[in-house]
Amino acid sequence: MKEIFHIVSALRQTGVATLLIEQNARAALQISDYGSVLKQANSRWKVLLPSWLTIPRLSKHIWG
């Protein structure tokens, strides 16, 4: 898994856009510019990062 995050992070540095679907939200959000929260296949929130940490409702939904 670390290798995947390293590759995605390297691609990001070159300006290549990627779509990463990952259950390890903490790790995925650390290398992301944007994030989406899906619930039952519907988009609930789309946020420019690192806004996740400043919106309590989102943080609670993601981290529990």
OpenMM code with the backbone's topology and positions (N, CA, C; nanometers):
from openmm import Vec3, app, unit

residues = "MET LYS GLU ILE PHE HIS ILE VAL SER ALA LEU ARG GLN THR GLY VAL ALA THR LEU LEU ILE GLU GLN ASN ALA ARG ALA ALA LEU GLN ILE SER ASP TYR GLY SER VAL LEU LYS GLN ALA ASN SER ARG TRP LYS VAL LEU LEU PRO SER TRP LEU THR ILE PRO ARG LEU SER LYS HIS ILE TRP GLY".split()
positions = [
    Vec3(0.0830, -0.1192, 0.0000),
    Vec3(0.0000, 0.0000, 0.0000),
    Vec3(0.0875, 0.1257, 0.0000),
    Vec3(0.1960, 0.1265, 0.0751),
    Vec3(0.2827, 0.2441, 0.0791),
    Vec3(0.3369, 0.2771, -0.0592),
    Vec3(0.3650, 0.1725, -0.1381),
    Vec3(0.4178, 0.1941, -0.2724),
    Vec3(0.3145, 0.2659, -0.3603),
    Vec3(0.1889, 0.2289, -0.3470),
    Vec3(0.0822, 0.2946, -0.4242),
    Vec3(0.0751, 0.4425, -0.3888),
    Vec3(0.0760, 0.4739, -0.2601),
    Vec3(0.0699, 0.6141, -0.2175),
    Vec3(0.1929, 0.6918, -0.2644),
    Vec3(0.3079, 0.6266, -0.2643),
    Vec3(0.4294, 0.6915, -0.3125),
    Vec3(0.4167, 0.7239, -0.4619),
    Vec3(0.3650, 0.6313, -0.5401),
    Vec3(0.3475, 0.6524, -0.6844),
    Vec3(0.2468, 0.7635, -0.7112),
    Vec3(0.1339, 0.7599, -0.6417),
    Vec3(0.0310, 0.8632, -0.6603),
    Vec3(0.0852, 0.9999, -0.6203),
    Vec3(0.1595, 1.0053, -0.5119),
    Vec3(0.2185, 1.1312, -0.4675),
    Vec3(0.3186, 1.1839, -0.5702),
    Vec3(0.3980, 1.0961, -0.6285),
    Vec3(0.4944, 1.1365, -0.7314),
    Vec3(0.4222, 1.1881, -0.8554),
    Vec3(0.3142, 1.1227, -0.8955),
    Vec3(0.2357, 1.1693, -1.0095),
    Vec3(0.1776, 1.3074, -0.9828),
    Vec3(0.1306, 1.3285, -0.8615),
    Vec3(0.0742, 1.4585, -0.8240),
    Vec3(0.1780, 1.5692, -0.8391),
    Vec3(0.3006, 1.5404, -0.8013),
    Vec3(0.4079, 1.6396, -0.8110),
    Vec3(0.4361, 1.6806, -0.9554),
    Vec3(0.4055, 1.5915, -1.0494),
    Vec3(0.4289, 1.6222, -1.1910),
    Vec3(0.3070, 1.6870, -1.2557),
    Vec3(0.1985, 1.6996, -1.1815),
    Vec3(0.0785, 1.7633, -1.2348),
    Vec3(-0.0224, 1.6675, -1.2938),
    Vec3(0.0028, 1.5385, -1.2836),
    Vec3(-0.0901, 1.4382, -1.3362),
    Vec3(-0.2046, 1.4192, -1.2375),
    Vec3(-0.3265, 1.4287, -1.2864),
    Vec3(-0.4444, 1.4072, -1.2017),
    Vec3(-0.4729, 1.2576, -1.1905),
    Vec3(-0.5095, 1.2152, -1.0716),
    Vec3(-0.5448, 1.0752, -1.0492),
    Vec3(-0.6722, 1.0684, -0.9666),
    Vec3(-0.7420, 0.9598, -0.9811),
    Vec3(-0.8593, 0.9319, -0.8992),
    Vec3(-0.8225, 0.8146, -0.8103),
    Vec3(-0.8246, 0.8374, -0.6815),
    Vec3(-0.7871, 0.7344, -0.5851),
    Vec3(-0.9089, 0.7029, -0.4995),
    Vec3(-0.9477, 0.5787, -0.5010),
    Vec3(-1.0577, 0.5324, -0.4161),
    Vec3(-0.9951, 0.4421, -0.3115),
    Vec3(-1.0031, 0.4869, -0.1875),
    Vec3(-0.9264, 0.4218, -0.0817),
    Vec3(-1.0041, 0.4222, 0.0485),
    Vec3(-0.9998, 0.3107, 0.1200),
    Vec3(-1.0670, 0.3039, 0.2492),
    Vec3(-0.9840, 0.3674, 0.3600),
    Vec3(-0.8537, 0.3764, 0.3414),
    Vec3(-0.7679, 0.4404, 0.4404),
    Vec3(-0.7728, 0.5911, 0.4147),
    Vec3(-0.8774, 0.6544, 0.4637),
    Vec3(-0.9022, 0.7960, 0.4352),
    Vec3(-0.7898, 0.8857, 0.4846),
    Vec3(-0.7355, 0.8585, 0.6005),
    Vec3(-0.6287, 0.9440, 0.6534),
    Vec3(-0.5091, 0.9488, 0.5583),
    Vec3(-0.4667, 0.8348, 0.5111),
    Vec3(-0.3520, 0.8294, 0.4198),
    Vec3(-0.3855, 0.8934, 0.2857),
    Vec3(-0.5028, 0.8647, 0.2337),
    Vec3(-0.5426, 0.9187, 0.1034),
    Vec3(-0.5549, 1.0709, 0.1075),
    Vec3(-0.6104, 1.1247, 0.2136),
    Vec3(-0.6296, 1.2693, 0.2226),
    Vec3(-0.4979, 1.3447, 0.2396),
    Vec3(-0.3957, 1.2772, 0.2895),
    Vec3(-0.2661, 1.3426, 0.3061),
    Vec3(-0.1999, 1.3745, 0.1724),
    Vec3(-0.2356, 1.3018, 0.0670),
    Vec3(-0.1740, 1.3250, -0.0636),
    Vec3(-0.2742, 1.3819, -0.1631),
    Vec3(-0.3869, 1.4305, -0.1159),
    Vec3(-0.4943, 1.4768, -0.2036),
    Vec3(-0.5063, 1.6284, -0.2049),
    Vec3(-0.5555, 1.6804, -0.3174),
    Vec3(-0.5912, 1.8218, -0.3273),
    Vec3(-0.7402, 1.8415, -0.3039),
    Vec3(-0.8198, 1.7433, -0.3434),
    Vec3(-0.9650, 1.7467, -0.3283),
    Vec3(-1.0103, 1.6142, -0.2705),
    Vec3(-1.1227, 1.6158, -0.2023),
    Vec3(-1.1797, 1.4932, -0.1490),
    Vec3(-1.3296, 1.4936, -0.1636),
    Vec3(-1.3867, 1.3755, -0.1754),
    Vec3(-1.5314, 1.3594, -0.1816),
    Vec3(-1.5733, 1.2528, -0.0815),
    Vec3(-1.6870, 1.2734, -0.0206),
    Vec3(-1.7455, 1.1735, 0.0681),
    Vec3(-1.8662, 1.1176, -0.0042),
    Vec3(-1.8659, 0.9862, -0.0213),
    Vec3(-1.9781, 0.9194, -0.0864),
    Vec3(-2.0562, 0.8408, 0.0170),
    Vec3(-2.1850, 0.8433, 0.0024),
    Vec3(-2.2715, 0.7626, 0.0882),
    Vec3(-2.3721, 0.6953, -0.0020),
    Vec3(-2.3704, 0.5643, -0.0018),
    Vec3(-2.4572, 0.4845, -0.0881),
    Vec3(-2.4459, 0.5309, -0.2329),
    Vec3(-2.3216, 0.5478, -0.2782),
    Vec3(-2.2859, 0.5837, -0.4164),
    Vec3(-2.3270, 0.7249, -0.4568),
    Vec3(-2.3722, 0.8062, -0.3640),
    Vec3(-2.4067, 0.9453, -0.3943),
    Vec3(-2.3061, 1.0381, -0.3283),
    Vec3(-2.2660, 1.1398, -0.4010),
    Vec3(-2.1703, 1.2354, -0.3457),
    Vec3(-2.2383, 1.3204, -0.2398),
    Vec3(-2.1824, 1.3194, -0.1194),
    Vec3(-2.2385, 1.3977, -0.0099),
    Vec3(-2.1663, 1.5317, 0.0050),
    Vec3(-2.0332, 1.5291, -0.0056),
    Vec3(-1.9538, 1.6506, 0.0080),
    Vec3(-1.8357, 1.6437, -0.0873),
    Vec3(-1.7991, 1.7575, -0.1434),
    Vec3(-1.6757, 1.7724, -0.2195),
    Vec3(-1.6032, 1.8908, -0.1590),
    Vec3(-1.4807, 1.8695, -0.1176),
    Vec3(-1.4107, 1.9717, -0.0405),
    Vec3(-1.2674, 1.9850, -0.0902),
    Vec3(-1.2228, 2.1094, -0.0996),
    Vec3(-1.0829, 2.1372, -0.1259),
    Vec3(-1.0064, 2.1118, 0.0029),
    Vec3(-0.9033, 2.0321, -0.0038),
    Vec3(-0.8278, 1.9984, 0.1162),
    Vec3(-0.7309, 2.1109, 0.1500),
    Vec3(-0.6940, 2.1348, 0.2726),
    Vec3(-0.7209, 2.0546, 0.3928),
    Vec3(-0.8439, 2.0976, 0.4709),
    Vec3(-0.9472, 2.1422, 0.4045),
    Vec3(-1.0693, 2.1879, 0.4714),
    Vec3(-1.1343, 2.0803, 0.5576),
    Vec3(-1.1037, 1.9536, 0.5330),
    Vec3(-1.1642, 1.8464, 0.6118),
    Vec3(-1.1463, 1.8700, 0.7609),
    Vec3(-1.0298, 1.9160, 0.7953),
    Vec3(-0.9976, 1.9309, 0.9371),
    Vec3(-1.0659, 2.0497, 1.0014),
    Vec3(-1.1132, 2.1446, 0.9225),
    Vec3(-1.1737, 2.2653, 0.9797),
    Vec3(-1.3256, 2.2621, 0.9791),
    Vec3(-1.3846, 2.1583, 0.9245),
    Vec3(-1.5302, 2.1460, 0.9201),
    Vec3(-1.5697, 2.0287, 1.0105),
    Vec3(-1.6121, 2.0581, 1.1332),
    Vec3(-1.6394, 1.9517, 1.2300),
    Vec3(-1.7371, 1.8451, 1.1790),
    Vec3(-1.8389, 1.8867, 1.1069),
    Vec3(-1.9380, 1.7906, 1.0581),
    Vec3(-1.8737, 1.6888, 0.9641),
    Vec3(-1.7833, 1.7343, 0.8786),
    Vec3(-1.7145, 1.6432, 0.7874),
    Vec3(-1.6186, 1.5527, 0.8631),
    Vec3(-1.5418, 1.6128, 0.9525),
    Vec3(-1.4465, 1.5332, 1.0300),
    Vec3(-1.5173, 1.4227, 1.1076),
    Vec3(-1.6280, 1.4554, 1.1689),
    Vec3(-1.7031, 1.3564, 1.2458),
    Vec3(-1.7560, 1.2463, 1.1543),
    Vec3(-1.8033, 1.2836, 1.0359),
    Vec3(-1.8576, 1.1848, 0.9425),
    Vec3(-1.7480, 1.0904, 0.8940),
    Vec3(-1.6288, 1.1441, 0.8675),
    Vec3(-1.5209, 1.0629, 0.8148),
    Vec3(-1.4549, 0.9785, 0.9226),
    Vec3(-1.4209, 1.0411, 1.0341),
    Vec3(-1.3441, 0.9717, 1.1362),
    Vec3(-1.4309, 0.9047, 1.2421),
    Vec3(-1.5590, 0.9372, 1.2421),
    Vec3(-1.6500, 0.8727, 1.3362),
    Vec3(-1.6689, 0.9428, 1.4665),
] * unit.nanometer
topology = app.Topology()
chain = topology.addChain("A")
for resn in residues:
    res = topology.addResidue(resn, chain)
    for name in ("N", "CA", "C"):
        topology.addAtom(name, app.Element.getBySymbol(name[0]), res)
